[in-house]
Amino acid sequence: MRIAVIGMGKMGQAVAGRLLDGGHDVTIWNRSPGRAGDLVERGATEAASAAEAATAVEVVLVCLADDAAVLSVVTGEGEIASALGESAVLVDMSTVSPETAAKLAEATGGRSLAGPILGAPSAVEAGKAVYLVAGPRDHFDRLAPAYGALSEDVRYLGEERERALQLKLLANYLLLAGLVVLSEAVATAQAVGFPEDVLRQFLDSSPLVAPGLRNRLDALFSGRHTDWFTTPLGAKDVSLAEQMAAREAIRLPVAELVKRRYEEAAATGFADEDLTAVIELVRSQAG
Ligand SMILES: NC(=O)c1ccc[n+]([C@@H]2O[C@H](COP(=O)([O-])OP(=O)(O)OC[C@H]3O[C@@H](n4cnc5c(N)ncnc54)[C@H](OP(=O)(O)O)[C@@H]3O)[C@@H](O)[C@H]2O)c1
């Protein structure tokens, strides 16, 4: 398929690379140009603007940081929505609010799907990520070749676009809250002098540590919080979950605390680091 990937951050690059490997014709665009030179070497075409990338493709995949970025690039004047071909479909793979999905549907005349991703960029590259998709079924069906190259685990959640985002936000809330608690437990165990091998063995095999948290234990123990899913994006996702609950008059006081931990990590030098950097707050704030 002729596919445009908008946004060459960690996720956009992984998605575009996977599509190139699957034999698709890929056009890329990023606000800061030249961020994906290796993809161009592998056969992608770099467009001069988002609108140019969206012209003459069958699918536009959007992988941008947050609601503001997505709305400006898709619905801004002269941007993607006005350039989208009549039979083209836009899939927003970013983690955004359900309201943004509704705005994208309106701007594209209904030719949009909400398609957030569960999994790290490395999981996307390996074809192991989970793709949640919601929106008009006929649009989804036409994208089978693209999704076929991305993963075997593509979950269609029905016509209502907000369903995919609601599930994504709840999944991330579980991850983000769990990681704060795990960071506190590891830092405390280390502070009381627990032998690291015994602690590690316990956490590696404990049913109380979910697999999605267990794969971050290396970073928590080593203190190497390499680029993966940055702390400001973590704070953004908790905030979106809080807002979703608030619309139903449900208060999430724990979410407020969790969000603040990621914000604080971002403000104290860990804005470009993985979420696991929250453990450094616990360590740095010890007596
Ligand atoms: N990383 C993960 O593990 C992961 C997993 C699942 C879902 N996600 C979601 O996937 C999306 C992308 O995440 P990522 O990890 O790829 O983030 P990232 O590496 O920080 O990249 C962010 C992208 O957004 C662009 N951007 C930011 N503000 C913009 C604006 N105002 N206008 C235009 N472009 C803008 C950046 O462009 P510049 O290069 O010009 O700054 C960059 O292309 C996010 O919604 C995130 O929550 C991430």
The ligand as a Tripos MOL2 file, in Angstrom:
@<TRIPOS>MOLECULE
LIG
   48    52     1     0     0
SMALL
NO_CHARGES

@<TRIPOS>ATOM
      1 N1          7.4110    5.2380   23.1790 N.am      1 LIG1
      2 C1          6.5450    4.3290   23.5760 C.2       1 LIG1
      3 O1          6.9300    3.3270   24.2300 O.2       1 LIG1
      4 C2          5.0760    4.4650   23.2280 C.ar      1 LIG1
      5 C3          4.2600    3.3230   23.3630 C.ar      1 LIG1
      6 C4          2.9100    3.4110   23.0270 C.ar      1 LIG1
      7 C5          2.3820    4.6210   22.5950 C.ar      1 LIG1
      8 N2          3.1980    5.7200   22.5050 N.ar      1 LIG1
      9 C6          2.5690    6.9730   22.0260 C.3       1 LIG1
     10 O2          3.0010    7.2070   20.6920 O.3       1 LIG1
     11 C7          3.0730    8.6130   20.4350 C.3       1 LIG1
     12 C8          4.4800    8.9640   19.9520 C.3       1 LIG1
     13 O3          5.3890    8.5980   20.9910 O.3       1 LIG1
     14 P1          6.9750    8.5440   20.7610 P.3       1 LIG1
     15 O4          7.5250    7.6810   21.8360 O.co2     1 LIG1
     16 O5          7.2840    8.2800   19.3360 O.co2     1 LIG1
     17 O6          7.3430   10.0680   21.1110 O.3       1 LIG1
     18 P2          8.6670   10.8940   20.7380 P.3       1 LIG1
     19 O7          9.8000    9.9740   20.3870 O.co2     1 LIG1
     20 O8          8.8660   11.8800   21.8430 O.co2     1 LIG1
     21 O9          8.2530   11.6710   19.3810 O.3       1 LIG1
     22 C9          7.2560   12.6670   19.4200 C.3       1 LIG1
     23 C10         6.9210   13.0720   17.9920 C.3       1 LIG1
     24 O10         5.9150   14.0970   18.0330 O.3       1 LIG1
     25 C11         6.3860   15.2220   17.2620 C.3       1 LIG1
     26 N3          5.7940   16.4480   17.7810 N.ar      1 LIG1
     27 C12         5.7180   16.8610   19.0710 C.ar      1 LIG1
     28 N4          5.0480   18.0370   19.1520 N.ar      1 LIG1
     29 C13         4.7070   18.3720   17.8720 C.ar      1 LIG1
     30 C14         3.9990   19.4630   17.3080 C.ar      1 LIG1
     31 N5          3.4870   20.4500   18.0600 N.pl3     1 LIG1
     32 N6          3.8230   19.4880   15.9630 N.ar      1 LIG1
     33 C15         4.3300   18.4870   15.1830 C.ar      1 LIG1
     34 N7          5.0060   17.4290   15.6580 N.ar      1 LIG1
     35 C16         5.1840   17.3670   17.0060 C.ar      1 LIG1
     36 C17         7.8920   15.1610   17.3760 C.3       1 LIG1
     37 O11         8.4930   15.9210   16.3460 O.3       1 LIG1
     38 P3          9.9630   16.5880   16.5450 P.3       1 LIG1
     39 O12        10.9590   15.5080   16.1950 O.co2     1 LIG1
     40 O13         9.9690   17.7150   15.5770 O.co2     1 LIG1
     41 O14        10.0550   17.0210   17.9850 O.co2     1 LIG1
     42 C18         8.1130   13.6520   17.2140 C.3       1 LIG1
     43 O15         7.9690   13.2720   15.8590 O.3       1 LIG1
     44 C19         2.6900    9.3080   21.7530 C.3       1 LIG1
     45 O16         1.3320    9.6500   21.7350 O.3       1 LIG1
     46 C20         2.9680    8.2280   22.8120 C.3       1 LIG1
     47 O17         2.2010    8.4180   23.9790 O.3       1 LIG1
     48 C21         4.5310    5.6740   22.7920 C.ar      1 LIG1
@<TRIPOS>BOND
     1     1     2 1
     2     2     3 2
     3     2     4 1
     4     4     5 ar
     5     4    48 ar
     6     5     6 ar
     7     6     7 ar
     8     7     8 ar
     9     8     9 1
    10     8    48 ar
    11     9    10 1
    12     9    46 1
    13    10    11 1
    14    11    12 1
    15    11    44 1
    16    12    13 1
    17    13    14 1
    18    14    15 2
    19    14    16 1
    20    14    17 1
    21    17    18 1
    22    18    19 2
    23    18    20 1
    24    18    21 1
    25    21    22 1
    26    22    23 1
    27    23    24 1
    28    23    42 1
    29    24    25 1
    30    25    26 1
    31    25    36 1
    32    26    27 ar
    33    26    35 ar
    34    27    28 ar
    35    28    29 ar
    36    29    30 ar
    37    29    35 ar
    38    30    31 1
    39    30    32 ar
    40    32    33 ar
    41    33    34 ar
    42    34    35 ar
    43    36    37 1
    44    36    42 1
    45    37    38 1
    46    38    39 2
    47    38    40 1
    48    38    41 1
    49    42    43 1
    50    44    45 1
    51    44    46 1
    52    46    47 1
@<TRIPOS>SUBSTRUCTURE
     1 LIG1         1 GROUP 0 **** ****
